[in-house]
Amino acid sequence: MSYQALYRRWRPQLFAELAGQEHVSRTLQNAVEQGRVAHAYLFCGPRGTGKTSVAKILAKAVNCQKGTSREPCNDCPACRNIQAGRLLDVLEIDAASNRGIDEIRELREKVRYAPVEVRRKVYIIDEVHMLTTEAFNALLKTLEEPPAHVLFVLATTEPHKLPATVISRCQRLDFRLISLGEIMERLQKVAGTLNRKASEGALQLIAGEAAGGLRDALSLFEQVLAFAEGDIEEEDVLSVLGSVGRDVFYDLNAALLKRDVAAALLILNKVVAAGRDLQHFTQQAIAYYRDLMVVLTCREEATVLGIAPEWLAKLAGQGEEMGLSKVARILSVLHELLPELRWSARPLLHWEMAIFRLLGFGGEEDSRPVVTPVLRKRVAVEEVPVRGGEATDLSLLTKMWPRVLEQVKREGLQAYAVLLEAQVCGCEGKALQLTFASKFHCELMEKTENKRCVEAAIRKVLGTELTIRCTFLQGGSEKAVSPTGLGREELVSSAAEIFGGKIIMADDAGI
């Protein structure tokens, strides 16, 4: 006898064996028992939730030779033949392969003939949304008024692609994603019949990866059974999935909370060195921060939403330290990262850039200076204080002024336009002195939102707090400077140094 995959061996044979679809089972059982089975049903829902299995159970229930009841007997010739796919009166059609008008016309011709072996003909059309518009139009009349001996069951994962005229001619039943607990319970039962033991952590990993689809869970479980020798542990599942354990994300998040860049980058390097796929790693990271968000909002009740009890305290500790706003910001960055990784030739670089964005670079809200354990000593020696004497301050400011302007441009265009008319005159203590030749521009810079914008840009570029003081000098400043506060030669050389360029020729008209 040929080998049969687990998901086929464990396909439900009775309504009672369905996992997570009690509302569907009850509706169809009552309809069969009361003799009120509709002429057409539309089964909608995600893959692997039991749509085709229920269609076959319904076909057996309406044709069972022991009479119609809430469950088929699975023992009579009709039930056995339907389950084995040998009955000509019960036809399963794949609409993805038979989507044209010719196939539907042929179906319409066959519908008129009475069944040969059972009471009712049953047509199960899987992935019905794949039919062409012409095919749907050809099916409409037959679907609305089929012969009394015909039952249509349409199954789809994308009901929004079906014409409203088709949906209105069917009784619609929506299949739900199967819960984590129900999938784990079914997998535990399967393992018991195979005389294999699986840890709760391993089953939870498989159920989580299946994302509500029992068929996917059984397929993955079968793969893990083939890989593991003896009892199934979390490490076996992680190896099959090419995933990393939750401890990795706990450590990575701890490094982010400490603003330890070196530790975060080393964790990433270990993940890549182990051959893990960074796109799958990103999806795991999203799941981890989703769990943090759930624990923060639901507390002890988070276990109902799939949080492992042994992780509840750990996640709660990190979540309290972070807060919901920071968790939401990290989730936003990770979701933006996913499409970038899909086509990137250097996915590790994108992850490293995401780490720096999370730590406050690139205009993010948290811009505190980052000091890694590796660089702490060096930074302490080489750091240039901005709040020193005026000569040092002015020299550093003029050198970094193009970066300040660029940051202001990102923060607010109005402040940027006004700042182009300013001249940097000096830095006294914690105050940066700006002068304007125009009273109008001076008054604009005095506005609170513009001053805050410039101060925030200086804080992000120079890592220091400075307040802005504005002065109107009628007739302009005696010193010839550009609107950016820099002399011509200083501006060109500073821009070339910052952007890694080389000065070929500088035209006075362009400055």
N, C-alpha and C positions, 0 to 999 in steps of 0.2 A: 504493500500500500504506500502511495506517495505521501511525502511529508506535507502537512497542512499548517499554514501560518497560525500563530496564536489568535490573531484578531478574527480569523475565520472559524477556528474551533470554538471560540468563546462568543460568537455572534448570538444574540438573544433569540430564543425559539418561542418565547411566550411574552405576553405583555408584562407579566410580573417580573421578568428578568431584565427589563430595561433599567438603565441607571440614569437617574436625574430627570426623567421625563414623565413624571406621574400624571401631569395634567393631560398629556397626549394619550397615555394609556387609558385613563379613566374615560375620556371623551369617546374614544373608539370602542372600548368595551361596552359602554352603555348603548352606543349606536348599534352594535352588532346584536346585543341582547334584546333590544327593543325593535329590531327590524327597521331601523331608520338610517341605514348606511347611505351616504350621499353618492351621487353618480360620479363626482370628481373631488379629489382632495389635493391641496397644495401644501407640501411639507417644506418649510423654510428653516434654515438654521446653519450654523457652522459645520465644517467637515468633521466627520468622526463622532457625531452625536446620536446616530441611530436612525436616520431618515429611511434609508433603503431597507434596513432590518425591520422597521415597523411596517413598511409597505408589504414585505413578504409575510409577516405575521398576520396582517389584515387580509391578505389574499388567502391564507390558510383558514382564517376564522370564517370567512364568508363561504368557503367551499368545503369545509370539513364534513366528511361523510357521516360523522356521528351526530350531526345537527349543529345549528348555530348556538354558540354559547360565549361566555366572556373570554374563554381561552380555546385555541385549537387543540385537538387531542395529540397531534404530532405522531400518531400511530397508524392512522388509516392511509391507504394508498395515495389519496389526494394530498394529504399533508406532507408525506414523505417525498412525493414527486415534486411538489412545489419547492420544498426546501432544497432538493438536489438540482433544481433547474431543469427538470426533464419534462415538465408539463407544457404542452404547446399552447394551452389556453391562458397561461400566465406568462406574459412576455415582458422582459426587461430590456429597455431601449436606452442606449447611451446617446443623448442628444448632441454631445460634442462631436461624435463621429457620424451621426445620421441627422444632420441639421437642415437639409434642403427640403424643397417643396415636393420633390419626387417621393421621398421616403414617407412624408406625411400623407400624400395621396394614396400610396400603397396601404398605409395604416387605415385610412378611411374606407377603403374597399374591403379590408378584412373584418372591420368592425361589424359589418352587416350580417356576417355569418354567425350562427349560433355556436356556442361552445360544444366541444365533442366529449370531453371527459368529466367536466365539473359543471356546477350550476352557473357560474359567472366567469366571463372573461375579464382578466385584469391586465391593464397596460401600465407598467411602471416606467415613466420617462425620467431618467436621471439627468441632472444638469440641464433642465429644460430651458434655462435662460439663454443657452447657446443656439437655439433655433433661430432661423432667419425670420425677418418680418413677413415674408411671403408664406413661410411655413406656419407661422402663428395664425395668419389670416385663413389659411386652408384648414386649420384645426378648429377654428372658433365654433362653427356651426355644429360640428360633431361633439365638441366638448360641452356645448350648451344643452343639446338634446340627443344624447347617445341612446342606443337601444337599451332596453331594460336589463339585458343580460351583460352589460359592459360596465366596468368600473375603471376610472382613470385615477392614477396616483402620480402627481408631478412633484419632483423633488428638485430643490435648488439651494445653492449657497448665496445667491444674489437676487432676491425677489424684486429689488428695485429696477432690474433690467427687464422685467416682464411687463407686457402691455396691461393697462388697467382692465381692458376687456377680457383678458384671460383670467386675471385675479378675481374679477367679479363673478365668474362662472364656477368658481371652486370654493370649497370650505377650507379656509386657511388654518393651519396648525403650526405654531412656531416652536422649534426645538431650542432648548437652552444649552448654554455651556455647562458641562458637568463639573460639579464642585471638586475641589482638591481632596476632601475627605472621602467622597464617593469613589473617586478614581483609586485612591490608596487602598480602600477597602476591597475593591475588585482585584487589584494587583496582588494583595495579600492572599486572597482566595486562590488566585491562579498559582501563586508560588506554593501554597499548601498542597494543591493537587499534583504538583511536579516534584514534591519532596525537596524543595529548596527553601532556604531561609533568607529573608531580606530585611535589613535594618530599616527602622522607621525613617531615618534620614535619607537613605537611598530611595525609598518609595516616594518620599516627599519631593526629592529632586526630579524624579521621573514624572510625577504628576504635575509639577510646576512647569516642566519643559513642554508637556503635552498641551498646556494652555486650554484646558476644558474639553479636549477631544479624547475619548476613550480609545478609539482605534489607534491614534498616534501613541498613546501611552503603552498599549499592548505591543505595538511594533518596536518601540524603544526598549521595553522590558525584555522582549525576545532577544534583542541584540546584546543587552547586558548579560542575559543568561548564557549566551554563547561565549562571551568574553571572560566572565568571572569563573573562577574555580572554587567551588564550595559556596560558602555563604556570600551574599551580595552586600557589599558595603558602599558607603558614599564614594570612596576613591575609585571604585569600579565604574560607577555611573559617570563621574567626572572625566575619567579617561575615555570612555566611549563618546561622551558629548564634546570633548575637547574644551571643557570648561575649567574654571578655577573654583576653589572653595570659598565660602562666605568670609572666612578669616582674612582672605586677601583684601576684600573690600572694606572690612573693618579696619585693617591696618592702613589702607590707602586713605580712608576718611580721617583716621587719627592723624596721619601726616598732614592732611589739608588743614585740620583744625589747629595744629601746631605751626602751620605755615612752614613746614620743613620740606623745601623743594627737593633736596637731595634724596630724602627717603621716598617721596612720591615717585620720582623718576626711576629710582632703583627698583621699586616694586613693578613698574611698567616694564622695565628691561627684563626682569625675571619672567614675567608673563610671556613676553615675546620669545625669549630664549627657550622657554618650554614648548614652543610651537603652537601656542594658543591663538585662535582667530580673534583679532581685535574687534571685529564687528559683533561677534557673539559675546565677547567680553563686555562691550558697551551695553548690549541688551541686558546682561547680568547686572551691570552697574545700575542701570535704570530700575531694574527690579529691586535692587538693594535700597536705593533711595526712595522708591515707592513704599517699601516696607517701613522705612524710617518715618515717612509721612503718615502712614496708617497707625503706627504705634503712638506717634505724637497726638493724633486726634482721637483714637479709640481706646488708648491705655490698655487695661487688662483684657478688654473685649477684642483686641486685635487678633487673637488666636482664631476667632471665628472667620476672619478674612484671610486665613492661610499663613499666619506668622507662627513659626515653630515655637513652642513654649520655652525651650532652652535658649532661644535668642531674644526673648522678650525683654529681659533685664538689660542685656548688652545694647540693644537698639534704643531702649528708653534712655539710657545714659548718654549716648551720643546725640540722640534727638534733642534732649533738654539743653545740651551744650550748644547746639546749632540754632534751633528755632525753625519755625515753619518757613519763614521767608527765605532763609539761606538754602534749605532743602529744595524749595521750589526753584530757586535760581540755578542750583546745580542740575536739577532735572531738565530745565530749559536748555542749558548748555549741552547736556548729553544728547538731547533730542536733536539739536542742531548738528551735533557731531556725527550722528548715524548716516545721513546721506553723503557727508563728506568722505566717510571711510569706504563707501561702496565702490567708488571709482578711483580711489587714490592709490598711487604707486608707493606712497610712503605713509601708511596709516599711523605708524608710531609717532611721526612728526605731528600729525593732527592731534593725537592724544596729548602729547607734550604741550602743544599750544593751548589745548583746552585746560590743562593743569594751570598754566600761567594766567589764563583768563579767570579761572576760579579763584586764584590768589590775588586778583585785583588789577591785573594789567589789562590793557586794551580798552580802558574806559569803564570797567566794572565798578561797582559801588564801593568795594573794599580796597583801599589803596595804601594800606599800611606797608612800611618797608619790609621786605622779605630778607631774613638773614638765615642762611642754612648752616648746619653744624660744620660743614666743610669749609665755608668761606668766612665764618664769624671772625676769626682772628685777623684775616687779611683786611676785611672791611673796617675793623676797628682801627687799623693803622693808616689805611689809605683814604678814609672818608674825608671829604672836603666840607667843612662847615660853611653853611650859607649865611649864618648870622655872625660872621666875624667883622673885621674892619670894612670900611666902605670900599676900598680898592679891591679887596678879594671878592666882595659881594657883587660889585658892578662887573668885574671881569667874568665871573661865572654866569651872571644873568645875561650879559651880552652874548656869550658863547652859546647858551642854551635857549636864547629867545626864540629862534625859529621853531623849536619843539614846543615851546609854550604857546606860540601862535597856532600851531597845528592842533594842539589839544583844545584850545579855546574854540577853534573852528568846529570841532566835533561836538563841543558842549553847547554852543549857541552862536548862530550866525550873526545876530545883531551885535553881540559883544565883540566878535571877531572884527566886524567892519569898523567899529569905533576904535578898537585897539590899534588898527593899522594907522590911525592918525595920531597916536601917542608917541612920546619920546620918553625913554627911561633916563631919569636924571640921577638916581642914586637909591641906596637902600640904607635907611637909618633904623637900626634895631630890628624891629619886626614890621616895619612899614616900607613899602615900595612906592617911591615918588614917581608919578607920571605927570608930564606936562602936555598941554594942548595949545595949539595956535588958534583953535576955534572954540569959542565959548559954548557953542551948540554941542560939539563933541564932548567937551568937558562935562557938561550937564548930563549927557546921555550916560557917560561912564559912571557918574555919581549914583545912577539908579541901582537899587539894591540887587536886582537880579543879575545885572551886568558885572558888578563888583564881585558877587559870589561866584560867578562863572569863571572870571579870571583867577580869583584866589584858589578855586578848586583845581584849575589847570596847573597853577604853579605848585600846588601841593602834590599833584600826581607826577609832575615832571621832576621837581627838585627834592621832593620829600620833606618839605618844610612849610610852616605856617607863616604867611605874610599877608598883611592887610594893604589895601590899595588907598593911596592918597592922590587926589587929582588937583592940579593947579592949572589955571588959565593964564598964559603969558601973552599979553597983547603984543603983536609984532613978531612972535615966534622966538625960539631959542637962539642964542648967539652961536652955539656950536652946530655945525652943519651935520645933521644926521638924517637917516632915512625915516620914513613913517613907522618903521618897525622898531625904532630906537637904536639902530645899528648904523655905523658908517658903511660906505660902499664896499671897501675891501674886507671889513670885518664880516659883513653879511655874506659875501661870496665865499670866503674861506670857511666860515662856520657852516654854511649849507653844504659845501663840498665834503667837509669832515663828517658831518652827521649822516649824510646819505651815501657815503662811500664813493663820491664822484671825483672827477679830475677836472681841473680848470683848464680849458683850452683857450677861450677868449671871453673877455667880459666887455660888453658894450655899455657905454655910459647911458645910452638911451633906454636901455632895458632895466636900469636900476632906479 
